Every structure is written in structure tokens, then in C-alpha cells.
């Protein structure tokens, strides 16, 4: 009888853990883009991960929805491509210090240290951003420049550290004009829906208040069905705090 009770207690303990996990689940509500196929389909995808934290850092696609896919990224040695990082920093709308030779060296030293500890990373993929039907695709650079920890609630308020840029044909320069079409603010990400490219970003406040995940095609591309999709994240009221 004692063993039976112990076994029952073990089962009840597991059940409690499962229920506790489910109690932290949140859901996404579609607030812009209702009736648009990609928006409705991505809503189903988002809500197929009920026990995950809000998709601030990574945005998954569920293999049970085969119309979705994620690009395959190839890592670059960031130390060998400091010139690309410098181009990105110089392109920013605010002063980054690279125009001052002394400050430039200090910044490059800091960037090298962040590359060594894994905070700064580069990767590339090939995407048909312009959807012009040509065989040639654009080379897209992913620039990771900050850690994103899903257990850190501040990251749910301030999406950190990922931008996308288009490169020229030989991958030596940032293509500024094409980059304007994919350089979304926040922690940008990309997925494909029926082979069309869509970009995502997150915005919100502490406590997940006003948490918003947005989806849009690249800017300037006019032959996309539908437009922007906005999803409000609604955290479960009994969620555990990090």
C-alpha cells in the first residue's frame, strides 16, 4: 500500500508540473490581417507552441504546417568580415564613433571581444527578396549584436540584437538600397510562406503588456497577397515570472 501511495504521489507530482507549465502558456490574437491567408496561417503556427515563452528571441515554424519554412543560414567568420560590421555601424542614423580614428579603434577592439565571446555573429542566406522571378537571389546578411535570453523579461520589452542586410553580388559591400527593404527595427527574423519571404519583429513592454509580433513582406514589393499582420501576445495571468 505504501508503494502504491508513493507511486500515486509521483504521478500527481508529474501532473502538477504539467499543469504548472500549461498555466504559464500564452496565446496570440490576430489584430491586423484577419482573412489574409498568411496571417491566419501564421496565427495557427504561433499558437501551436503554447508552452513556449513569447517569440521575442526566436520565432519557430511548426513542421506540421509544411507551407512554412525557415531559411538555412551559413555562418561567417565575423573577425574576417569586420569591414561589413563597420559599414553597418556607419550606416546607422545616429553617430556611432567610427568617424573618429581613435574612437574607431576602440570600437573595433570592443567588437572583436564581443565576437570572441559569441555575442556578435554573422551569417548569410540566399533569398528572393524582390520576388522578380529571376533565378538569381539576393544574399542576405544576418547581424547578431546582442544576447537574447527568453528568461530575461526585459528582452520581452526591448527586442534586442538582430538586423538583416542585403549584400552586393560578391558579398563585400552592404547594398544600402536593397537593405532598406528588409532592415526592420528590433530583433528581426524571416520565414517563408509558400516560398514568399516575410519579415517579423517584436515590440512590447515589461510584463508582456502590449506585446506585439508583426509580420510584413519586404518593403517595396508590390505583388504580395495581403499586407502586414499584427499579433497581440496575451500572457496567462498565472504565468511564472523569470
N, C-alpha and C positions, 0 to 999 in steps of 0.2 A: 504494500500500500504506500509505503514511504517513497519507493522508487517511482510509483505512478504519480504521486504528488509532485516529486521533483521534475519528472518529465512534463507534467502539466504546467508547472511554473516556467520551465524553459520555453515551451510553446507560447505561453501567454506573454513572456518577455519578448520573444521574436515578433509576436503580433503587435505588441505595444510599439516596438521600434518601427515597424512598417507603418502603423497608424501615425506615429510621430512624423515620419518622413512625408506622408501624404498630407499631413496638416500644414506642412510648410509650402505646399505646392501653390504656385500662382497660375494665372491664366492670362491670355492675350485677348483683347477685344478689338475688332476691326472698326476704326472710327472714320477712316477715309479710304475709299476704294471699294465700297460694297458693290457686289455684282461684277467686279472685274476678276477674270479668271485667275490671274497670277496672285492677286491679293487674297482671294478666298482660299486658294490652294496653299499659299504660304501660311495663312492663319491655321489651317489644319496641321501643317508641318510644325509650327511653333508649339501648338497645344498638344503635340504628340510626345513632348518631353516635360510632363507635368512635375517631375521631381527635381528638375534642374534649376539652378539659380537663373535669374534673368540673363538673357543672352547679351550681356554687355561685352564680355571678353571674346567669346567665340559664339558663332551662330551656326548651329548644326543643321544638316538636312537629313531627314529620316529615309533610309533606303527603301522603306515600304511605299515611298512616293517617287517612283522612277523618273518622273518628269523633271525632278530637281537633281542638280549635281553641283559639285564644287570644283573649281579649277585645281589642277595639280601644280604646286609651286616647287621651283628649283632653287635651292639655297645658293646665295652668292657669298663669297668671302668679303665681308664688309671692309676689312682692313685694306683689301686691294681695290676697293671702289670708294675710297674717301672722297674722290672728286665728285661722284654722284651725290653724296651726302652734302657736300659743300654747296653744290648747285641748288639743292633743295632748300638749304638754310638761307642762301642768298635770295631765293625766290619769295620767301615769306614777306608778308605785307608790313611787318614790323622790323626794326633794326635788330639784327642778331649778333653783331660784333665782328663779322667777318671782313668788314671794310677796313678795320684797324689791324695792321700787320701783327702787332704784339698780341692783341686780343685774339686774333685768328689762330695763332699758335697755341694759345691757352685752350681755346675751344676744341681744336683738333686733338690735343692731348686728352681732354676730358672725354671726347667721343671715342677715342681709342680705348680708354679704360672701360667705357660702357660696352664697347664691342667685346672686350675680353671677358666681362662678367655676364655677357649674354643679354643685356638689356637692349642693345641696339642690334638689329638684324636686318638683312636684306634678302629678298627672294624675287624671282621673276616667273611669269607665266605668259602664255600666248592667248589673247582673247580677241574676238571680232567685235571690238567696241563700236565701230562706226556702222556695223550691220549693212555694209555696202555690197555684200555678196561676192567680194573678191576672195581669192584663195589666200592672199597674204593677210595675216592677222597682226594686231598691234602687240608689241612687247610691253607688258605692264610690270612695273616695279612696286613691290610692297615694302614699305619702310616702317619697321617696328622701332619705336624710340622710347618706349616706357613699358614697365611691367604692368600686367593687369591680373589682379588676384580676385577671383569671384567671391572669396570670403571677406574681402575688404569693401565695406559698404560705401565708402567714399567713391569707389570706382563706379558704383551704380549711379552716382550723381554726376560725376565728371568722367565721361568716357575718355580713355587715355590711349595715346601712343600708336596709332596705325593710320598711315596715309597711303594712297595709291597714286602712282605717276606713270605717264606714258614715256617710253624711251624712243630715241631715233632708231633707224634700221640697224646700225652697228652697235647699239647699246652703250654708246659712250656719252650721250647727252640726254638731258631731260627735254622732251618735246613739250614746251610750255603751252602751246595752243591746245594740243590734244589732252594734256594733263588737266586743263580747266574743266573738261567734260567729266572727269572721274575723281577729282580731288575734293571729296566730301569732307566736311569737318567731323571731328570726333574720331572714334575708333571705327574706321571704315572697314567693310567686308564686302565680299562679292559672291553671288551664286548665279547659276544658270537655270532658267526655266524654259524647257523646250528649246534649248540651245541659244536662248537670248540672254544677254548679260544684264544683271540687275545689281545695284549697289545698295548697301544697307548702312545705317548709322543709328546710334542710340543717344538719347538725351533724357535727363530726369533730375530729381532731387533726392536728398537723403531720405531713407525710409521708403524708397521706391515711389515716392509721391510724384505724380506726373511723369512716370517712366514711359517713354515713347520710343518705339523702334520704328524707323521709317525705311521704306523701300522705294527706289526710283530707278528708271533706266538712265544710262549716261546722258548728260545734258547735250542738247543739240541734235539728238537722234529723233527723227520725227515719225518713223514708220513702226513704232511700237504700239501694240494694242493696250489701251488703258494708260494710266499715268502713275502718279505716286500712290503708295499705300502707307497708311499710318496705323500703328497698333498701340493701344494703351495697355501697359502692363498693370495687372491688378494682383498685388500680393495677398496671400491668405492672411487674415487678421491674426492667426495664432502662429505665424511663422517664427522660427528661432532667429535671433539676432546673431550675427557673426561675433 
